[in-house]
Amino acid sequence: MTSSPVLSTDRKALAAGLIGSLPTGLYIDGQWKPAASGATFDVENPATGQVIAKVARGGATDAAAAIESAARHQKAWAATSPRERSEILRRAYELILARQDDLALIMTTEMGKPLAEAKGEVAYAAEFFRWFSEEAVRIDGDHTTTGDGKNRIIVTKEPVGPCILVTPWNFPLAMGTRKIGPAIAAGCTMVFKPAELTPLTALALTEILTIAGLPAGVLNIVTTDDPGSVVETWMDSGLARKISFTGSTQVGKLLLAQASRTVMRTSMELGGNAPFIVCEDADLDKAVDGAMVAKMRNMGEACTAANRLFVHRSVAGEFAARLAERMGSLRVGDGAEDGTDVGPLVEGKAVDKVKELVADAVDRGATIVCGQGPDSADGIGTGYFYLPTVLADVDAKSDLMGTEIFGPVAPVIPYDTEDEVLELANDTPWGLVGYLFTQDIDRGLRMSAALEVGMVGLNTGLVSNPAAPFGGVKQSGLGREGGRVGIDEFLEIKYLAIPRT
């Protein structure tokens, strides 16, 4: 395991310049402004622990102004043509790609992921705008006749109305475009609260949308490190008609309860506890490649991350050894430095959580094949780092089996039979995604159908794509984002009955 060299002075200066040029206020009714209280909060670089910006700390007063702006502009925005909305999204898509390097460096500096991965997220995020620019002009309806032939049935789709958008810190650009894209395409105005750990990327995105021609009041952004006061003000305003939230199941349940007070439409992309199943006939090269993607994307800080790696006992030892060789060779350090494979976790609390989970697994008999044990020294500067770690012979009762790890730790659990592994895989309240590796197509289809998840990666460790419906079952959420159905979450269906004469 090696760490990256010190970040070059030139790139440090470039990052500081980019961040220094960003607006750091609230964006309400087409104007950048400070919080009503004048308060700000700090944004840190997780690779160093240093403050890199101070951002407006919005409160209830600011939240009320934002949702009132969204409500005031809803009627006019809904009346715009689909082509006009489409062209705004297309221009924003092109602007994001033109600024890919700058956006990636801002993201890496505030969130930690390696630059190469950040650039990949920028391209992924931009694609949501291109996808929904095309969907904007394809909102359809229906025209049929009742069974008795006496009435015509005309079905149309209309924007649901002002939307609350709340995004997480782990994919600060893509989670923004995945929600904003369909809202714009459908003709909905928005209030947007990005995560307090990563507001800078969202501010840069808001600036891009204004340049692309998004009218004042359509998107209103309130940054804050007190999300409760802001979001609850929106939820209880009576003006918002939908909330789209990505985050923890615990917070999602709270928002669902609040949404019930005004019978608000909801989209919830919540927690995950993804099983990664390797059958005895799997191509181990492909399985290890898939595990590296499913586990190590974003340092393991993803709801889609492989959380429990179930490997058939006949190949469990070889799989763990191969995975440890790959993970042990990764370079850990500041994500903005060339050659870094694994950046820091987002904050100190994340490191503490991973340490506790690993310690519990080791106490229950797990073996550390590579990486960082409970007594290991971090040894990587002052940031929030954790070494990529593989654990073998993990007890199924370990705490990490029932908790999102959200870190670069891969627990390998041996199993013996198909029925056994399916029972273990489904023994969780979550059901976002599962991964399965086998060369038997019949087994692959059979086991994919049996997994209680919203998405399955069959012989692949990557399921996210703007053209696909992203979402889960059970306590992993409600609704879908992306794909052809993604825009439907922002549309209401209206039925018109006309007597035939």
C-alpha positions, -999 to 999 in steps of 0.1 A, spaced: 0 0 0 14 33 -10 3 69 -6 3 96 -32 29 123 -33 21 158 -20 -3 176 -42 14 199 -66 13 236 -58 -1 244 -93 -32 222 -88 -37 235 -53 -37 270 -66 -61 261 -95 -85 245 -70 -84 275 -48 -90 298 -77 -120 278 -90 -136 276 -56 -129 313 -49 -147 322 -81 -179 304 -72 -209 322 -58 -214 310 -22 -247 326 -14 -283 313 -17 -299 315 -52 -335 326 -48 -357 341 -75 -328 345 -98 -306 364 -74 -275 353 -54 -279 366 -19 -265 360 17 -286 341 42 -311 363 60 -292 358 92 -259 366 76 -245 332 89 -222 309 70 -207 274 75 -174 259 66 -167 234 38 -136 212 43 -112 193 21 -114 158 35 -79 150 23 -64 177 46 -92 187 70 -86 223 60 -115 248 54 -117 256 17 -149 278 16 -175 295 37 -211 291 23 -243 308 32 -262 291 61 -298 292 50 -326 290 76 -364 289 77 -368 325 65 -347 317 34 -365 285 28 -398 302 29 -386 328 3 -373 300 -19 -405 279 -20 -426 311 -25 -405 319 -55 -409 284 -69 -447 285 -64 -449 320 -80 -431 309 -111 -448 275 -115 -476 285 -138 -454 304 -163 -428 277 -163 -453 249 -169 -466 269 -199 -432 269 -217 -429 246 -247 -412 212 -243 -387 223 -269 -377 253 -249 -371 232 -218 -353 206 -239 -329 232 -253 -320 246 -219 -311 211 -207 -291 205 -239 -271 237 -234 -265 228 -198 -252 193 -209 -227 209 -233 -216 235 -206 -209 207 -181 -188 188 -206 -169 219 -215 -161 225 -179 -154 188 -170 -119 194 -156 -129 223 -135 -160 206 -121 -140 175 -113 -114 194 -94 -140 212 -74 -157 179 -66 -125 162 -56 -115 191 -34 -147 191 -14 -156 154 -15 -123 135 -19 -128 111 -48 -98 108 -72 -98 131 -102 -102 104 -127 -134 92 -109 -146 127 -105 -143 133 -143 -163 101 -148 -190 114 -126 -191 147 -145 -197 128 -177 -223 106 -160 -240 137 -145 -241 155 -179 -258 126 -195 -289 130 -173 -294 164 -188 -290 151 -223 -313 121 -216 -340 143 -202 -336 170 -229 -348 142 -252 -376 130 -229 -390 166 -226 -403 165 -261 -417 129 -257 -442 134 -229 -472 115 -242 -508 108 -234 -536 86 -246 -569 87 -265 -592 58 -263 -630 50 -262 -649 35 -233 -661 0 -236 -697 9 -241 -686 34 -269 -704 63 -253 -673 84 -242 -639 94 -254 -611 91 -229 -583 116 -233 -553 112 -210 -528 140 -206 -498 145 -184 -491 178 -165 -462 189 -143 -468 179 -107 -458 214 -94 -431 228 -72 -406 201 -62 -383 197 -32 -350 182 -42 -326 170 -15 -293 153 -26 -264 135 -8 -227 143 -6 -213 111 -23 -223 120 -59 -228 158 -56 -231 165 -93 -249 134 -106 -275 133 -79 -283 169 -87 -287 164 -124 -306 132 -119 -333 152 -101 -331 186 -117 -331 171 -153 -365 155 -152 -380 183 -131 -370 208 -158 -381 185 -186 -416 180 -170 -421 218 -164 -417 218 -126 -401 246 -105 -378 235 -77 -362 242 -44 -329 225 -40 -309 216 -8 -275 200 -15 -256 181 12 -238 204 36 -206 185 31 -205 192 -6 -224 223 -15 -198 238 -39 -204 214 -68 -242 222 -65 -234 259 -66 -213 254 -97 -242 235 -113 -267 262 -105 -244 288 -121 -242 266 -153 -280 264 -155 -284 301 -153 -259 305 -181 -279 279 -201 -309 301 -198 -330 287 -170 -354 315 -161 -353 331 -127 -373 313 -100 -374 279 -117 -345 266 -96 -339 280 -61 -310 267 -40 -306 270 -2 -274 257 13 -273 250 50 -258 228 77 -292 228 94 -312 208 69 -341 202 93 -352 238 95 -350 243 58 -366 211 45 -393 210 71 -403 246 62 -407 234 26 -426 203 36 -451 222 57 -455 252 33 -484 237 15 -468 250 -17 -446 220 -26 -463 191 -44 -434 166 -45 -402 157 -27 -373 138 -43 -348 126 -17 -316 106 -18 -301 96 15 -305 74 45 -336 53 52 -339 69 86 -342 104 72 -364 91 44 -389 77 69 -390 111 86 -397 128 53 -424 103 44 -442 111 76 -439 148 69 -451 143 33 -482 127 46 -493 159 62 -500 175 28 -503 142 8 -472 151 -12 -458 130 -40 -425 113 -30 -395 97 -47 -371 81 -22 -338 66 -30 -326 53 3 -301 30 19 -286 -2 5 -270 -34 17 -260 -49 -16 -252 -87 -18 -224 -97 -42 -228 -134 -50 -200 -154 -67 -211 -189 -77 -187 -218 -79 -188 -217 -117 -181 -180 -120 -153 -166 -141 -131 -154 -112 -113 -128 -133 -146 -112 -142 -159 -116 -106 -129 -98 -91 -131 -71 -118 -168 -67 -109 -160 -66 -72 -135 -38 -76 -161 -17 -94 -190 -25 -71 -169 -22 -39 -144 5 -46 -164 30 -67 -163 63 -47 -141 46 -20 -171 24 -12 -192 54 -3 -222 45 -25 -256 30 -18 -249 6 -46 -216 -6 -31 -211 -43 -26 -216 -46 11 -217 -84 16 -196 -106 -7 -210 -141 -6 -186 -165 -23 -190 -202 -28 -168 -220 -3 -150 -239 -31 -136 -206 -45 -138 -183 -15 -101 -185 -6 -89 -179 -41 -114 -150 -46 -103 -133 -14 -67 -137 -23 -71 -122 -57 -93 -94 -45 -68 -86 -17 -40 -85 -43 -59 -59 -63 -71 -38 -34 -37 -39 -17 -20 -24 -48 -42 7 -48 -26 40 -41 -42 60 -13 -39 97 -10 -53 131 -20 -77 126 -48 -64 156 -67 -29 142 -71 -20 122 -102 -19 85 -96 -43 84 -66 -66 54 -68 -84 59 -34 -91 92 -18 -102 100 17 -136 93 32 -158 123 35 -154 131 72 -139 118 104 -171 102 116 -171 80 85 -136 67 94 -147 60 130 -177 40 117 -156 18 94 -131 12 122 -158 0 145 -173 -23 119 -140 -39 111 -131 -43 148 -164 -61 154 -159 -85 125 -124 -93 137 -136 -99 172 -160 -125 157 -133 -143 139 -127 -126 106 -92 -125 91 -77 -94 76 -63 -105 43 -51 -70 34 -56 -35 46 -63 -19 79 -71 -36 112 -85 -23 145 -49 -16 158 -34 -3 125 -20 32 124 -35 53 96 -2 67 85 -16 89 56 -14 125 65 -40 145 83 -71 136 62 -99 111 67 -83 80 51 -89 43 55 -69 17 37 -87 -7 13 -93 -38 33 -104 -74 26 -118 -95 54 -121 -133 50 -143 -158 69 -166 -131 81 -193 -143 105 -228 -137 92 -238 -121 125 -211 -94 122 -224 -58 125 -212 -50 90 -237 -75 76 -266 -53 86 -251 -18 82 -240 1 51 -202 1 55 -197 32 33 -160 26 31 -134 5 13 -139 -27 32 -148 -59 14 -161 -87 37 -160 -122 21 -186 -146 35 -184 -183 23 -216 -202 15 -224 -237 4 -258 -238 -14 -279 -216 -37 -308 -217 -13 -285 -207 16 -270 -177 -2 -304 -164 -14 -317 -165 21 -286 -146 34 -288 -121 6 -325 -113 12 -322 -113 50 -322 -75 51 -348 -47 52 -330 -31 22 -333 -40 -15 -316 -16 -38 -292 -37 -59 -276 -71 -60 -247 -85 -80 -244 -121 -93 -216 -139 -111 -222 -172 -128 -216 -187 -162 -249 -206 -161 -275 -185 -178 -304 -205 -163 -290 -201 -128 -283 -164 -135 -320 -157 -145 -333 -179 -116 -313 -163 -89 -318 -128 -103 -355 -133 -101 -352 -145 -65 -331 -116 -53 -354 -90 -35 -339 -59 -51 -348 -33 -76 -317 -38 -98 -294 -67 -105 -259 -67 -121 -255 -101 -138 -218 -106 -144 -212 -68 -140 -204 -46 -110 -220 -14 -125 -257 -9 -129 -260 29 -129 -269 44 -162 -291 75 -171 -311 53 -196 -320 28 -169 -346 31 -141 -326 34 -108 -343 25 -76 -350 -2 -50 -377 -21 -31 -384 -27 6 -367 0 27 -345 11 -1 -370 35 -14 -400 44 -36 -401 54 -73 -374 53 -100 -349 79 -113 -336 78 -149 -348 58 -178 -381 64 -196 -400 62 -163 -378 89 -146 -398 118 -160 -431 102 -149 -422 109 -113 -426 146 -120 -459 144 -139 -495 140 -129 -520 122 -151 -553 140 -160 -582 122 -175 -608 140 -197 -641 123 -204 -660 136 -236 -694 121 -246 -695 109 -282 -721 126 -303 
